[in-house]
Amino acid sequence: MKKETISCSTFKQLIKEDTHLLILDVRDEEKFRQGSLTVSDIATWNEPYVHMKEQEQPFDEETSQSLQDATIITVCTTGNKAQNAAALLREKGYRALALEGGLTAWNETNEKIK
């Protein structure tokens, strides 16, 4: 499995370019409810990596169609699970990158995106 990541600074640049992005938090639902990466005008979804591994397709048909042109940024606490999830999504034909360092690195940047 090839691991492709995106740095926090590069992700911030993508956000400014207003590309079709989706933030996919791959932690379990309980952790997701405690807080995730949220950016104005970008959807943040939760799909635990353990569930993605168990399913033949990570999303239903309608969702899959809507994500054809999207870049999916997978996030978890430190980036490890997100890298595995992004690799799995790429194997299924999606454009996906894992956020390097996960939410920990993102929160350490202490920058607000407007």
VOVO-716717 format. One record per residue (C-alpha): residue number from 1; x, y, z. Coordinates in steps of 0.2 Angstrom, whole numbers, plus 5000, padded with zeros to 4 digits. Layout:
! VOVO-716717
+-----+------+------+------+
|   k |   c1 |   c2 |   c3 |
+-----+------+------+------+
| NUM |    X |    Y |    Z |
...
+-----+------+------+------+
This chain:
! VOVO-716717
+-----+------+------+------+
|   k |   c1 |   c2 |   c3 |
+-----+------+------+------+
|   1 | 5000 | 5000 | 5000 |
|   2 | 5007 | 5017 | 4995 |
|   3 | 5006 | 5030 | 5008 |
|   4 | 5003 | 5048 | 5001 |
|   5 | 5001 | 5062 | 5013 |
|   6 | 4998 | 5081 | 5013 |
|   7 | 5006 | 5093 | 5025 |
|   8 | 4995 | 5105 | 5035 |
|   9 | 5003 | 5120 | 5025 |
|  10 | 4999 | 5112 | 5009 |
|  11 | 4981 | 5108 | 5015 |
|  12 | 4979 | 5126 | 5020 |
|  13 | 4984 | 5131 | 5002 |
|  14 | 4971 | 5119 | 4994 |
|  15 | 4958 | 5126 | 5005 |
|  16 | 4962 | 5144 | 4999 |
|  17 | 4961 | 5137 | 4981 |
|  18 | 4943 | 5132 | 4984 |
|  19 | 4945 | 5115 | 4976 |
|  20 | 4932 | 5101 | 4979 |
|  21 | 4938 | 5094 | 4996 |
|  22 | 4930 | 5083 | 5009 |
|  23 | 4937 | 5080 | 5026 |
|  24 | 4935 | 5062 | 5031 |
|  25 | 4938 | 5058 | 5049 |
|  26 | 4942 | 5039 | 5051 |
|  27 | 4942 | 5038 | 5070 |
|  28 | 4928 | 5029 | 5079 |
|  29 | 4912 | 5039 | 5081 |
|  30 | 4914 | 5043 | 5099 |
|  31 | 4931 | 5052 | 5096 |
|  32 | 4923 | 5061 | 5081 |
|  33 | 4909 | 5068 | 5092 |
|  34 | 4922 | 5074 | 5104 |
|  35 | 4929 | 5086 | 5090 |
|  36 | 4936 | 5085 | 5073 |
|  37 | 4944 | 5096 | 5060 |
|  38 | 4932 | 5108 | 5053 |
|  39 | 4934 | 5121 | 5040 |
|  40 | 4921 | 5133 | 5034 |
|  41 | 4913 | 5128 | 5018 |
|  42 | 4921 | 5110 | 5018 |
|  43 | 4911 | 5095 | 5023 |
|  44 | 4918 | 5084 | 5037 |
|  45 | 4912 | 5066 | 5037 |
|  46 | 4915 | 5052 | 5049 |
|  47 | 4918 | 5035 | 5042 |
|  48 | 4928 | 5024 | 5054 |
|  49 | 4943 | 5015 | 5046 |
|  50 | 4938 | 4998 | 5054 |
|  51 | 4921 | 4999 | 5045 |
|  52 | 4929 | 5004 | 5028 |
|  53 | 4941 | 4989 | 5029 |
|  54 | 4926 | 4977 | 5032 |
|  55 | 4915 | 4984 | 5017 |
|  56 | 4918 | 4980 | 4999 |
|  57 | 4915 | 4999 | 4995 |
|  58 | 4918 | 5013 | 5007 |
|  59 | 4903 | 5023 | 5002 |
|  60 | 4885 | 5020 | 4995 |
|  61 | 4883 | 5023 | 4976 |
|  62 | 4876 | 5040 | 4978 |
|  63 | 4890 | 5046 | 4989 |
|  64 | 4902 | 5038 | 4978 |
|  65 | 4896 | 5047 | 4963 |
|  66 | 4897 | 5064 | 4972 |
|  67 | 4915 | 5061 | 4977 |
|  68 | 4921 | 5057 | 4960 |
|  69 | 4929 | 5074 | 4957 |
|  70 | 4933 | 5077 | 4975 |
|  71 | 4950 | 5076 | 4985 |
|  72 | 4947 | 5067 | 5001 |
|  73 | 4958 | 5072 | 5015 |
|  74 | 4958 | 5058 | 5028 |
|  75 | 4962 | 5063 | 5046 |
|  76 | 4964 | 5054 | 5063 |
|  77 | 4973 | 5059 | 5079 |
|  78 | 4991 | 5056 | 5073 |
|  79 | 4990 | 5052 | 5054 |
|  80 | 4994 | 5033 | 5055 |
|  81 | 4976 | 5027 | 5053 |
|  82 | 4972 | 5041 | 5040 |
|  83 | 4987 | 5035 | 5029 |
|  84 | 4979 | 5017 | 5029 |
|  85 | 4962 | 5024 | 5025 |
|  86 | 4968 | 5035 | 5011 |
|  87 | 4978 | 5021 | 5003 |
|  88 | 4962 | 5010 | 5004 |
|  89 | 4952 | 5024 | 4996 |
|  90 | 4965 | 5026 | 4982 |
|  91 | 4964 | 5007 | 4979 |
|  92 | 4945 | 5009 | 4976 |
|  93 | 4948 | 5023 | 4964 |
|  94 | 4946 | 5039 | 4975 |
|  95 | 4958 | 5053 | 4975 |
|  96 | 4963 | 5053 | 4994 |
|  97 | 4977 | 5060 | 5004 |
|  98 | 4981 | 5058 | 5023 |
|  99 | 4984 | 5074 | 5033 |
| 100 | 5002 | 5072 | 5040 |
| 101 | 5003 | 5071 | 5059 |
| 102 | 4984 | 5071 | 5060 |
| 103 | 4973 | 5082 | 5071 |
| 104 | 4988 | 5084 | 5083 |
| 105 | 4999 | 5092 | 5069 |
| 106 | 4984 | 5103 | 5063 |
| 107 | 4980 | 5109 | 5081 |
| 108 | 4998 | 5113 | 5084 |
| 109 | 4998 | 5125 | 5069 |
| 110 | 4987 | 5137 | 5080 |
| 111 | 4981 | 5146 | 5064 |
| 112 | 4963 | 5150 | 5060 |
| 113 | 4958 | 5148 | 5042 |
| 114 | 4946 | 5162 | 5037 |
+-----+------+------+------+
